[in-house]
Each structure stands twice: as C-alpha cells, then as structure tokens.
Amino acid sequence: MQHLLERFFDDPNAKHLSLVQRALQEQSQDDPSAHHPAHLQQLELLVENERWDDALTAADEMMPAYAISPRVHDLAARSASAIGDEDEAELESFMSAACRRALPPGAVRG
C-alpha cells in the first residue's frame, strides 16, 4: 500500500488513483469499519470545535483508508496550520491538491 501511495503522490493521475482505490477496497474487506463515514464526521466535529491536536491524531488514525480523501487532507492542513505546524500544513495541502488533480472531471472533490 505504501508503495502505491508514494507513486500516486509522486504522480497523481487516474491510473495511480485507480490502483490505490483497488488496494483500499481489498484492505477494507479485511476491516470494513476502516472507512466508515463516522470517522470523517468525527474529524469534522473536532475541527469545528477547534480541537486541533485531536483532529490531527484522528486524521492520522484514518490512514490509509482515507489516504486519497481531499477532505481529510484539507481538515488536517487546517488543523496543522492552527497549531503553527506549517510543514505539516503544507504537506497536507499538497496531498489534498494531488487527490483533487487525479479525480476525473465532474467528480465530487470534497
């Protein structure tokens, strides 16, 4: 999985996105709860309540299931910026942008 994610973020395109999506689907068969919508809702609530450190921890714990979610990376970038970790904020912003670039036209980009 790590190798596929590295390839994707080095060159975010539809082919690499598809490979990561397949690997995540296979992984989710082993742990169906890993990609449960409640995880994203919890992360959004933590950010809304400005619990920045908890939000970063939650985002980290959501990996790799949410590794290609621009929304998760956006929330992590916002949290990192709020606590002054500009390197992490920049990395998360880069990953969010990479995810968005790889999505097909018309796809939900949130």
N, C-alpha and C positions, 0 to 999 in steps of 0.2 A: 504494500500500500504506500509506504513512504516513497519508494522509487517513483511510483505513478504520480503522486502528488508533486514531487520535485520536478518531474518532466512537465506536468501541467503548468506549474507556476513559472517555470523557465520559458515555456512557450504555450500560453493559454489559447487553445484553439478547439474547435468542435471535436476533432479526433481524440485529443487528450482528455477532454471533458467526458466523452463517451466511455473511455477506458476507466476513468475514475468512477463514473456513475455505476458501471458494471461491477467494479470491485466493491463499492459501497453496498450495492444490492446484495451481493454474495455475503458480505460481512453482516448485513442486517438480518439475514436468515439465521445466523448464529445467535444474534442478540437483537430481537425485534424491538426492544424498548430503547435502543440506542438513538433512534431517530424519531422519537415521539415528539409531537408538536408541543407538549407541555414544557419541554426543555427550552424551546425558543420563547415561549410565553414567560417562563421564569426569568430568562435573561432580560427580556424587555422590561419586566417589572423591576428588576434590580437596577437597571439603567434609569428608568423613570424615577426611582426613589434615590437616585444618586449614590447607590452603594457600589462605588466604582471597583474597589478591590474584589468584592464578592462577584461582581459581574465578570471581571477578568478571569477569576477562578472558574466560574460557571462556563464561560466560553471555552476555556482550555479543556475542561472536562467533557465538552461536547464533541471534541475531536476524536477520531477522524470523521465521525458520522456527519458532521456539518462543515467539513473542510471546504466544500465548494459553495457554501451559502454566503452570498454577498451581504446579506442582512446581519448574520452573525459577526462577520468581519467588520462591518460598519459599527455595530454596537461595541465591539471590542476596541476599535480605534477611538471611539468617543470616550470610552472609559479610560483608556490609557492616556489620552490627552488630558483628561480631567485630573489625573493624579500626577501629571507632569512627566510621564514616560514617553517622550517624543519619539524615541527609536521604535518602541512597540507600536505607537500610534501610526507611524509611517509604514511599518511593516504590514499592519492590519489593513490600512488604507490601500496599499499596493495589492494585497491579496483580494480585497473586495473588488477593486478595479479589474483585476485579472479574471475573476469569476464572471463579471459582467461582460467583458470583452468576448469571452468564449461562448456565451449564450447565443442561441440562434435569434435572428430578428423576430420581434414580436413576443419573445418570452418574457415572463414576469421577472423583473430584475430587482426584486426587493428582498 
